[in-house]
Amino acid sequence: MTFKERYLAGEIPFEDIDLYIEEWNESDDERRLAEFLGLNADEEDVWVDDSDEALKEMLDRQKQA
């Protein structure tokens, strides 16, 4: 499961994104980081252009939907 899937399922805290980034950095995975995390283009844009907090808020809205 991706970070996003596990976070939305309530299995992990948002802060675990750092562990996933570290795992990606140490792997030979050829996917882009956003793909590895399970983020779509809009989520990636918010994360890159704004902040971790903005991404967390966006994902939290999906949790509540």
Sequence and secondary structure as in RCSB ss.txt:
>XXXX:A:sequence
MTFKERYLAGEIPFEDIDLYIEEWNESDDERRLAEFLGLNADEEDVWVDDSDEALKEMLDRQKQA
>XXXX:A:secstr
  HHHHHHTTSS GGGHHHHHHHHHTS   S HHHHHT  HHHHHHHHHT HHHHHHHHHHHHH 
